[in-house]
Amino acid sequence: MNVLVYLIPVSIFLGGIGLAAFFWSIRSHQFDDPQGDASRILTTDYDDHPRED
């Protein structure tokens, strides 16, 4: 039972860090291109070799 005194605050602290990281990623626009990924998976072009411009 004594270990719960340590585990509960540690788990709340780590959960808070995860929540803060999630809100940071939302505010820094990390998830702004949902259509790009959706259309990229349907293309028949492959990125095996770089384009020659």
C-alpha distance matrix in Angstrom:
0.0 3.8 5.4 5.6 7.6 9.9 10.2 11.2 13.9 15.1 15.6 17.4 19.5 20.5 21.4 23.5 25.2 26.1 27.4 29.4 30.9 31.8 33.6 35.3 36.6 37.9 39.6 41.2 42.8 41.2 41.7 45.3 47.2 46.1 49.7 50.4 47.8 49.1 52.7 52.0 50.6 53.8 56.3 58.2 58.5 56.3 55.3 56.1 58.7 59.0 61.8 65.1 66.3
3.8 0.0 3.8 5.4 5.6 7.6 9.2 10.7 12.5 13.6 15.0 16.7 18.2 19.5 20.9 22.6 24.1 25.5 26.9 28.5 30.0 31.4 33.0 34.4 36.0 37.5 38.9 40.3 42.3 40.7 41.6 45.2 47.2 46.4 50.1 50.6 48.2 49.6 53.2 52.3 51.2 54.5 56.8 58.7 58.8 56.6 55.2 56.1 58.5 58.7 61.5 64.6 65.8
5.4 3.8 0.0 3.8 5.3 5.4 6.2 8.7 10.7 10.9 12.2 14.5 15.7 16.6 18.2 20.2 21.4 22.5 24.3 25.9 27.1 28.5 30.4 31.7 33.1 34.8 36.3 37.5 39.4 37.6 38.5 42.2 44.0 43.3 47.0 47.3 44.8 46.4 49.9 48.9 47.8 51.1 53.3 55.2 55.2 52.9 51.6 52.4 54.8 55.0 57.8 60.9 62.2
5.6 5.4 3.8 0.0 3.8 5.2 4.9 5.7 8.5 9.6 10.1 11.9 13.9 15.0 15.9 17.9 19.6 20.6 21.9 23.8 25.3 26.4 28.1 29.7 31.2 32.5 34.1 35.6 37.4 35.8 36.5 40.1 42.1 41.2 44.9 45.5 43.1 44.5 48.1 47.4 46.2 49.5 51.9 53.9 54.0 52.0 50.8 51.8 54.3 54.4 57.1 60.3 61.4
7.6 5.6 5.3 3.8 0.0 3.8 5.9 6.1 7.2 9.1 10.7 11.7 13.1 15.0 16.3 17.5 19.3 20.9 22.0 23.4 25.3 26.7 28.0 29.4 31.3 32.7 33.8 35.4 37.4 36.2 37.1 40.6 42.9 42.3 46.0 46.6 44.4 46.0 49.5 48.8 47.9 51.3 53.5 55.7 55.6 53.6 52.2 53.4 55.6 55.5 58.1 61.2 62.2
9.9 7.6 5.4 5.2 3.8 0.0 3.8 5.8 5.9 6.3 8.7 10.4 11.0 12.5 14.4 15.7 16.9 18.6 20.2 21.4 22.9 24.6 26.2 27.2 29.0 30.7 31.9 33.1 35.3 33.8 35.0 38.5 40.7 40.3 44.1 44.3 42.1 43.9 47.3 46.4 45.7 49.1 51.2 53.2 53.0 50.8 49.3 50.3 52.5 52.4 55.1 58.1 59.1
10.2 9.2 6.2 4.9 5.9 3.8 0.0 3.8 5.7 5.1 6.0 8.6 9.8 10.4 12.0 14.1 15.3 16.3 18.1 19.8 21.0 22.4 24.2 25.5 26.9 28.6 30.1 31.4 33.2 31.5 32.4 36.0 38.0 37.4 41.1 41.4 39.1 40.8 44.2 43.4 42.4 45.8 48.0 50.1 50.0 47.9 46.5 47.6 49.9 49.9 52.6 55.7 56.8
11.2 10.7 8.7 5.7 6.1 5.8 3.8 0.0 3.8 5.5 5.2 6.2 8.6 10.0 10.5 12.3 14.3 15.4 16.3 18.2 20.0 21.0 22.5 24.2 25.8 27.0 28.5 30.2 31.9 30.6 31.3 34.8 37.0 36.3 40.0 40.7 38.5 40.0 43.5 43.0 42.1 45.4 47.7 50.0 50.0 48.2 46.9 48.3 50.6 50.4 52.9 56.1 57.0
13.9 12.5 10.7 8.5 7.2 5.9 5.7 3.8 0.0 3.8 5.5 5.1 6.0 8.6 9.8 10.4 12.3 14.2 15.1 16.3 18.3 19.8 20.9 22.3 24.3 25.7 26.7 28.3 30.4 29.4 30.4 33.8 36.3 35.9 39.7 40.2 38.4 40.1 43.5 42.9 42.4 45.7 47.8 50.2 50.0 48.2 46.7 48.1 50.2 49.8 52.2 55.3 56.0
15.1 13.6 10.9 9.6 9.1 6.3 5.1 5.5 3.8 0.0 3.8 5.5 5.0 6.2 8.5 9.8 10.6 12.4 14.2 15.2 16.6 18.4 20.0 20.9 22.7 24.5 25.7 26.8 29.0 27.5 28.8 32.3 34.5 34.2 38.0 38.2 36.2 38.1 41.5 40.6 40.0 43.5 45.5 47.7 47.4 45.3 43.7 45.0 47.1 46.7 49.3 52.3 53.2
15.6 15.0 12.2 10.1 10.7 8.7 6.0 5.2 5.5 3.8 0.0 3.8 5.4 5.1 6.0 8.5 9.8 10.5 12.1 14.1 15.3 16.4 18.3 19.8 21.1 22.6 24.3 25.6 27.3 25.7 26.6 30.1 32.2 31.6 35.4 35.8 33.7 35.4 38.8 38.1 37.4 40.7 42.9 45.2 45.1 43.2 41.8 43.2 45.5 45.3 47.7 50.9 51.8
17.4 16.7 14.5 11.9 11.7 10.4 8.6 6.2 5.1 5.5 3.8 0.0 3.8 5.5 5.1 6.1 8.7 9.9 10.4 12.1 14.2 15.2 16.4 18.1 19.9 21.0 22.4 24.1 25.9 24.9 25.7 29.1 31.5 31.1 34.8 35.5 33.7 35.3 38.8 38.3 37.9 41.1 43.3 45.8 45.7 44.1 42.7 44.4 46.6 46.1 48.3 51.5 52.1
19.5 18.2 15.7 13.9 13.1 11.0 9.8 8.6 6.0 5.0 5.4 3.8 0.0 3.8 5.4 5.1 6.3 8.7 9.8 10.5 12.4 14.3 15.4 16.4 18.5 20.1 21.0 22.4 24.6 23.6 24.9 28.2 30.8 30.8 34.6 34.9 33.2 35.2 38.5 37.8 37.6 41.0 42.9 45.4 45.0 43.2 41.6 43.2 45.1 44.5 46.7 49.8 50.3
20.5 19.5 16.6 15.0 15.0 12.5 10.4 10.0 8.6 6.2 5.1 5.5 3.8 0.0 3.8 5.3 5.0 6.3 8.6 9.8 10.6 12.4 14.3 15.2 16.6 18.6 20.0 21.0 22.9 21.4 22.6 26.2 28.4 28.2 32.0 32.2 30.3 32.3 35.6 34.7 34.4 37.8 39.7 42.1 41.7 39.8 38.2 39.7 41.7 41.2 43.6 46.7 47.4
21.4 20.9 18.2 15.9 16.3 14.4 12.0 10.5 9.8 8.5 6.0 5.1 5.4 3.8 0.0 3.8 5.4 5.0 6.1 8.5 9.8 10.5 12.4 14.1 15.4 16.7 18.4 19.9 21.5 20.1 20.8 24.3 26.6 26.2 30.0 30.5 28.7 30.4 33.8 33.3 32.9 36.2 38.3 40.8 40.7 39.1 37.8 39.6 41.7 41.2 43.4 46.6 47.2
23.5 22.6 20.2 17.9 17.5 15.7 14.1 12.3 10.4 9.8 8.5 6.1 5.1 5.3 3.8 0.0 3.8 5.4 5.0 6.0 8.5 9.7 10.5 12.1 14.1 15.3 16.4 18.1 20.1 19.3 20.4 23.6 26.3 26.3 30.1 30.7 29.3 31.1 34.4 34.0 34.0 37.3 39.2 41.9 41.6 40.2 38.7 40.7 42.5 41.7 43.7 46.8 47.1
25.2 24.1 21.4 19.6 19.3 16.9 15.3 14.3 12.3 10.6 9.8 8.7 6.3 5.0 5.4 3.8 0.0 3.8 5.5 5.1 6.1 8.6 10.0 10.4 12.3 14.3 15.3 16.3 18.5 17.4 19.0 22.3 24.8 25.2 29.0 29.1 27.6 29.9 33.0 32.2 32.4 35.8 37.5 40.1 39.4 37.8 36.1 37.9 39.6 38.7 40.9 43.8 44.2
26.1 25.5 22.5 20.6 20.9 18.6 16.3 15.4 14.2 12.4 10.5 9.9 8.7 6.3 5.0 5.4 3.8 0.0 3.8 5.4 5.1 6.2 8.7 9.8 10.6 12.5 14.3 15.3 16.9 15.3 16.4 19.9 22.2 22.1 25.9 26.2 24.5 26.6 29.8 29.1 29.0 32.4 34.3 36.9 36.5 34.9 33.4 35.3 37.3 36.5 38.6 41.8 42.3
27.4 26.9 24.3 21.9 22.0 20.2 18.1 16.3 15.1 14.2 12.1 10.4 9.8 8.6 6.1 5.0 5.5 3.8 0.0 3.8 5.4 5.0 6.3 8.5 9.9 10.7 12.4 14.2 15.7 14.9 15.6 18.8 21.5 21.4 25.2 25.9 24.6 26.3 29.6 29.4 29.5 32.7 34.7 37.5 37.3 36.1 34.8 37.0 38.9 37.9 39.7 42.9 43.2
29.4 28.5 25.9 23.8 23.4 21.4 19.8 18.2 16.3 15.2 14.1 12.1 10.5 9.8 8.5 6.0 5.1 5.4 3.8 0.0 3.8 5.4 5.2 6.1 8.6 9.9 10.5 12.1 14.4 14.0 15.6 18.4 21.4 22.0 25.7 26.1 25.2 27.3 30.3 29.9 30.5 33.7 35.4 38.3 37.7 36.4 34.8 37.1 38.6 37.4 39.1 42.1 42.1
30.9 30.0 27.1 25.3 25.3 22.9 21.0 20.0 18.3 16.6 15.3 14.2 12.4 10.6 9.8 8.5 6.1 5.1 5.4 3.8 0.0 3.8 5.5 5.0 6.2 8.7 9.9 10.4 12.5 11.3 13.2 16.3 18.9 19.6 23.4 23.3 22.3 24.7 27.5 26.9 27.4 30.8 32.3 35.0 34.3 32.9 31.2 33.4 34.9 33.7 35.6 38.6 38.8
31.8 31.4 28.5 26.4 26.7 24.6 22.4 21.0 19.8 18.4 16.4 15.2 14.3 12.4 10.5 9.7 8.6 6.2 5.0 5.4 3.8 0.0 3.8 5.4 5.2 6.3 8.8 10.0 11.0 9.9 10.7 14.0 16.6 16.8 20.6 21.1 20.0 22.0 25.1 24.8 25.2 28.4 30.2 33.1 32.7 31.6 30.3 32.7 34.4 33.4 35.0 38.1 38.3
33.6 33.0 30.4 28.1 28.0 26.2 24.2 22.5 20.9 20.0 18.3 16.4 15.4 14.3 12.4 10.5 10.0 8.7 6.3 5.2 5.5 3.8 0.0 3.8 5.4 5.0 6.2 8.6 10.0 10.3 11.3 13.8 17.0 17.6 21.3 22.0 21.5 23.4 26.3 26.4 27.2 30.1 31.8 35.0 34.5 33.7 32.3 35.0 36.5 35.1 36.4 39.4 39.2
35.3 34.4 31.7 29.7 29.4 27.2 25.5 24.2 22.3 20.9 19.8 18.1 16.4 15.2 14.1 12.1 10.4 9.8 8.5 6.1 5.0 5.4 3.8 0.0 3.8 5.4 5.2 6.1 8.7 8.9 11.1 13.4 16.6 18.0 21.5 21.6 21.3 23.7 26.3 25.9 27.1 30.2 31.4 34.5 33.6 32.7 30.9 33.5 34.7 33.0 34.4 37.2 37.0
36.6 36.0 33.1 31.2 31.3 29.0 26.9 25.8 24.3 22.7 21.1 19.9 18.5 16.6 15.4 14.1 12.3 10.6 9.9 8.6 6.2 5.2 5.4 3.8 0.0 3.8 5.5 5.2 6.3 5.4 7.6 10.3 13.2 14.5 18.0 18.0 17.5 20.0 22.6 22.1 23.3 26.4 27.7 30.7 29.9 29.0 27.3 30.0 31.3 29.8 31.1 34.1 33.9
37.9 37.5 34.8 32.5 32.7 30.7 28.6 27.0 25.7 24.5 22.6 21.0 20.1 18.6 16.7 15.3 14.3 12.5 10.7 9.9 8.7 6.3 5.0 5.4 3.8 0.0 3.8 5.6 5.4 6.1 6.7 8.8 12.2 13.2 16.7 17.3 17.3 19.3 21.9 22.1 23.3 26.1 27.6 30.8 30.3 29.9 28.6 31.6 32.9 31.3 32.3 35.3 35.0
39.6 38.9 36.3 34.1 33.8 31.9 30.1 28.5 26.7 25.7 24.3 22.4 21.0 20.0 18.4 16.4 15.3 14.3 12.4 10.5 9.9 8.8 6.2 5.2 5.5 3.8 0.0 3.8 5.4 7.8 9.3 10.3 14.0 15.7 18.8 19.3 19.8 22.0 24.2 24.4 26.0 28.7 29.9 33.2 32.4 32.0 30.5 33.5 34.5 32.5 33.4 36.1 35.4
41.2 40.3 37.5 35.6 35.4 33.1 31.4 30.2 28.3 26.8 25.6 24.1 22.4 21.0 19.9 18.1 16.3 15.3 14.2 12.1 10.4 10.0 8.6 6.1 5.2 5.6 3.8 0.0 3.8 5.7 8.6 9.4 12.7 15.1 18.0 17.8 18.4 21.0 22.9 22.6 24.5 27.4 28.1 31.2 30.1 29.5 27.7 30.7 31.4 29.3 30.2 32.8 32.1
42.8 42.3 39.4 37.4 37.4 35.3 33.2 31.9 30.4 29.0 27.3 25.9 24.6 22.9 21.5 20.1 18.5 16.9 15.7 14.4 12.5 11.0 10.0 8.7 6.3 5.4 5.4 3.8 0.0 3.8 5.5 5.6 9.0 11.4 14.3 14.2 15.1 17.5 19.4 19.4 21.4 24.0 24.8 28.1 27.2 26.9 25.5 28.6 29.5 27.5 28.1 30.9 30.2
41.2 40.7 37.6 35.8 36.2 33.8 31.5 30.6 29.4 27.5 25.7 24.9 23.6 21.4 20.1 19.3 17.4 15.3 14.9 14.0 11.3 9.9 10.3 8.9 5.4 6.1 7.8 5.7 3.8 0.0 3.8 5.9 8.3 10.3 13.4 12.9 12.9 15.7 17.8 17.3 19.0 21.9 22.9 25.9 25.0 24.4 22.8 25.8 26.9 25.2 26.3 29.3 29.0
41.7 41.6 38.5 36.5 37.1 35.0 32.4 31.3 30.4 28.8 26.6 25.7 24.9 22.6 20.8 20.4 19.0 16.4 15.6 15.6 13.2 10.7 11.3 11.1 7.6 6.7 9.3 8.6 5.5 3.8 0.0 3.8 5.9 6.9 10.4 10.7 10.6 12.8 15.3 15.4 16.7 19.5 20.8 24.1 23.7 23.5 22.5 25.7 27.1 25.7 26.5 29.7 29.5
45.3 45.2 42.2 40.1 40.6 38.5 36.0 34.8 33.8 32.3 30.1 29.1 28.2 26.2 24.3 23.6 22.3 19.9 18.8 18.4 16.3 14.0 13.8 13.4 10.3 8.8 10.3 9.4 5.6 5.9 3.8 0.0 3.8 6.2 8.7 9.2 10.4 12.4 14.1 14.7 16.8 19.0 20.0 23.5 23.0 23.2 22.4 25.8 26.9 25.2 25.5 28.5 27.9
47.2 47.2 44.0 42.1 42.9 40.7 38.0 37.0 36.3 34.5 32.2 31.5 30.8 28.4 26.6 26.3 24.8 22.2 21.5 21.4 18.9 16.6 17.0 16.6 13.2 12.2 14.0 12.7 9.0 8.3 5.9 3.8 0.0 3.8 5.5 5.3 6.9 9.0 10.4 10.9 13.2 15.3 16.2 19.7 19.3 19.7 19.2 22.7 23.9 22.3 22.5 25.7 25.3
46.1 46.4 43.3 41.2 42.3 40.3 37.4 36.3 35.9 34.2 31.6 31.1 30.8 28.2 26.2 26.3 25.2 22.1 21.4 22.0 19.6 16.8 17.6 18.0 14.5 13.2 15.7 15.1 11.4 10.3 6.9 6.2 3.8 0.0 3.8 5.5 5.7 6.4 8.9 10.2 11.5 13.4 15.2 18.8 19.1 19.6 19.7 23.1 24.8 23.8 24.1 27.5 27.4
49.7 50.1 47.0 44.9 46.0 44.1 41.1 40.0 39.7 38.0 35.4 34.8 34.6 32.0 30.0 30.1 29.0 25.9 25.2 25.7 23.4 20.6 21.3 21.5 18.0 16.7 18.8 18.0 14.3 13.4 10.4 8.7 5.5 3.8 0.0 3.8 5.5 5.0 6.1 8.4 10.2 11.2 12.7 16.5 17.0 18.2 18.7 22.3 23.8 22.8 22.6 25.9 25.6
50.4 50.6 47.3 45.5 46.6 44.3 41.4 40.7 40.2 38.2 35.8 35.5 34.9 32.2 30.5 30.7 29.1 26.2 25.9 26.1 23.3 21.1 22.0 21.6 18.0 17.3 19.3 17.8 14.2 12.9 10.7 9.2 5.3 5.5 3.8 0.0 3.8 5.4 5.4 5.9 8.7 10.3 10.9 14.5 14.2 15.2 15.3 19.0 20.2 19.0 18.9 22.3 22.2
47.8 48.2 44.8 43.1 44.4 42.1 39.1 38.5 38.4 36.2 33.7 33.7 33.2 30.3 28.7 29.3 27.6 24.5 24.6 25.2 22.3 20.0 21.5 21.3 17.5 17.3 19.8 18.4 15.1 12.9 10.6 10.4 6.9 5.7 5.5 3.8 0.0 3.8 5.5 5.0 6.3 9.0 10.3 13.6 13.8 14.0 14.3 17.7 19.6 19.0 19.5 23.1 23.6
49.1 49.6 46.4 44.5 46.0 43.9 40.8 40.0 40.1 38.1 35.4 35.3 35.2 32.3 30.4 31.1 29.9 26.6 26.3 27.3 24.7 22.0 23.4 23.7 20.0 19.3 22.0 21.0 17.5 15.7 12.8 12.4 9.0 6.4 5.0 5.4 3.8 0.0 3.8 5.6 5.8 7.1 9.5 13.0 14.2 15.1 16.2 19.5 21.6 21.3 21.5 25.1 25.6
52.7 53.2 49.9 48.1 49.5 47.3 44.2 43.5 43.5 41.5 38.8 38.8 38.5 35.6 33.8 34.4 33.0 29.8 29.6 30.3 27.5 25.1 26.3 26.3 22.6 21.9 24.2 22.9 19.4 17.8 15.3 14.1 10.4 8.9 6.1 5.4 5.5 3.8 0.0 3.8 5.5 5.4 6.7 10.5 11.4 13.1 14.6 18.0 19.7 19.3 19.0 22.4 22.7
52.0 52.3 48.9 47.4 48.8 46.4 43.4 43.0 42.9 40.6 38.1 38.3 37.8 34.7 33.3 34.0 32.2 29.1 29.4 29.9 26.9 24.8 26.4 25.9 22.1 22.1 24.4 22.6 19.4 17.3 15.4 14.7 10.9 10.2 8.4 5.9 5.0 5.6 3.8 0.0 3.8 5.5 5.5 8.8 8.9 9.9 10.9 14.4 16.2 15.9 16.1 19.7 20.4
50.6 51.2 47.8 46.2 47.9 45.7 42.4 42.1 42.4 40.0 37.4 37.9 37.6 34.4 32.9 34.0 32.4 29.0 29.5 30.5 27.4 25.2 27.2 27.1 23.3 23.3 26.0 24.5 21.4 19.0 16.7 16.8 13.2 11.5 10.2 8.7 6.3 5.8 5.5 3.8 0.0 3.8 5.7 8.3 9.5 9.9 11.7 14.5 17.1 17.6 18.2 21.9 23.1
53.8 54.5 51.1 49.5 51.3 49.1 45.8 45.4 45.7 43.5 40.7 41.1 41.0 37.8 36.2 37.3 35.8 32.4 32.7 33.7 30.8 28.4 30.1 30.2 26.4 26.1 28.7 27.4 24.0 21.9 19.5 19.0 15.3 13.4 11.2 10.3 9.0 7.1 5.4 5.5 3.8 0.0 3.8 6.6 9.0 10.7 13.2 16.0 18.3 18.9 18.9 22.3 23.4
56.3 56.8 53.3 51.9 53.5 51.2 48.0 47.7 47.8 45.5 42.9 43.3 42.9 39.7 38.3 39.2 37.5 34.3 34.7 35.4 32.3 30.2 31.8 31.4 27.7 27.6 29.9 28.1 24.8 22.9 20.8 20.0 16.2 15.2 12.7 10.9 10.3 9.5 6.7 5.5 5.7 3.8 0.0 3.8 5.5 8.0 10.7 13.5 15.4 15.8 15.4 18.8 19.9
58.2 58.7 55.2 53.9 55.7 53.2 50.1 50.0 50.2 47.7 45.2 45.8 45.4 42.1 40.8 41.9 40.1 36.9 37.5 38.3 35.0 33.1 35.0 34.5 30.7 30.8 33.2 31.2 28.1 25.9 24.1 23.5 19.7 18.8 16.5 14.5 13.6 13.0 10.5 8.8 8.3 6.6 3.8 0.0 3.8 6.3 9.9 11.9 13.8 15.0 14.7 17.8 19.4
58.5 58.8 55.2 54.0 55.6 53.0 50.0 50.0 50.0 47.4 45.1 45.7 45.0 41.7 40.7 41.6 39.4 36.5 37.3 37.7 34.3 32.7 34.5 33.6 29.9 30.3 32.4 30.1 27.2 25.0 23.7 23.0 19.3 19.1 17.0 14.2 13.8 14.2 11.4 8.9 9.5 9.0 5.5 3.8 0.0 3.8 6.8 9.1 10.4 11.2 10.9 14.1 15.9
56.3 56.6 52.9 52.0 53.6 50.8 47.9 48.2 48.2 45.3 43.2 44.1 43.2 39.8 39.1 40.2 37.8 34.9 36.1 36.4 32.9 31.6 33.7 32.7 29.0 29.9 32.0 29.5 26.9 24.4 23.5 23.2 19.7 19.6 18.2 15.2 14.0 15.1 13.1 9.9 9.9 10.7 8.0 6.3 3.8 0.0 3.8 5.6 7.8 9.5 10.4 13.8 16.2
55.3 55.2 51.6 50.8 52.2 49.3 46.5 46.9 46.7 43.7 41.8 42.7 41.6 38.2 37.8 38.7 36.1 33.4 34.8 34.8 31.2 30.3 32.3 30.9 27.3 28.6 30.5 27.7 25.5 22.8 22.5 22.4 19.2 19.7 18.7 15.3 14.3 16.2 14.6 10.9 11.7 13.2 10.7 9.9 6.8 3.8 0.0 3.8 5.4 6.5 8.4 12.0 14.4
56.1 56.1 52.4 51.8 53.4 50.3 47.6 48.3 48.1 45.0 43.2 44.4 43.2 39.7 39.6 40.7 37.9 35.3 37.0 37.1 33.4 32.7 35.0 33.5 30.0 31.6 33.5 30.7 28.6 25.8 25.7 25.8 22.7 23.1 22.3 19.0 17.7 19.5 18.0 14.4 14.5 16.0 13.5 11.9 9.1 5.6 3.8 0.0 3.8 6.8 9.5 12.4 15.6
58.7 58.5 54.8 54.3 55.6 52.5 49.9 50.6 50.2 47.1 45.5 46.6 45.1 41.7 41.7 42.5 39.6 37.3 38.9 38.6 34.9 34.4 36.5 34.7 31.3 32.9 34.5 31.4 29.5 26.9 27.1 26.9 23.9 24.8 23.8 20.2 19.6 21.6 19.7 16.2 17.1 18.3 15.4 13.8 10.4 7.8 5.4 3.8 0.0 3.8 6.5 8.9 12.3
59.0 58.7 55.0 54.4 55.5 52.4 49.9 50.4 49.8 46.7 45.3 46.1 44.5 41.2 41.2 41.7 38.7 36.5 37.9 37.4 33.7 33.4 35.1 33.0 29.8 31.3 32.5 29.3 27.5 25.2 25.7 25.2 22.3 23.8 22.8 19.0 19.0 21.3 19.3 15.9 17.6 18.9 15.8 15.0 11.2 9.5 6.5 6.8 3.8 0.0 3.8 6.5 9.3
61.8 61.5 57.8 57.1 58.1 55.1 52.6 52.9 52.2 49.3 47.7 48.3 46.7 43.6 43.4 43.7 40.9 38.6 39.7 39.1 35.6 35.0 36.4 34.4 31.1 32.3 33.4 30.2 28.1 26.3 26.5 25.5 22.5 24.1 22.6 18.9 19.5 21.5 19.0 16.1 18.2 18.9 15.4 14.7 10.9 10.4 8.4 9.5 6.5 3.8 0.0 3.8 6.2
65.1 64.6 60.9 60.3 61.2 58.1 55.7 56.1 55.3 52.3 50.9 51.5 49.8 46.7 46.6 46.8 43.8 41.8 42.9 42.1 38.6 38.1 39.4 37.2 34.1 35.3 36.1 32.8 30.9 29.3 29.7 28.5 25.7 27.5 25.9 22.3 23.1 25.1 22.4 19.7 21.9 22.3 18.8 17.8 14.1 13.8 12.0 12.4 8.9 6.5 3.8 0.0 3.8
66.3 65.8 62.2 61.4 62.2 59.1 56.8 57.0 56.0 53.2 51.8 52.1 50.3 47.4 47.2 47.1 44.2 42.3 43.2 42.1 38.8 38.3 39.2 37.0 33.9 35.0 35.4 32.1 30.2 29.0 29.5 27.9 25.3 27.4 25.6 22.2 23.6 25.6 22.7 20.4 23.1 23.4 19.9 19.4 15.9 16.2 14.4 15.6 12.3 9.3 6.2 3.8 0.0
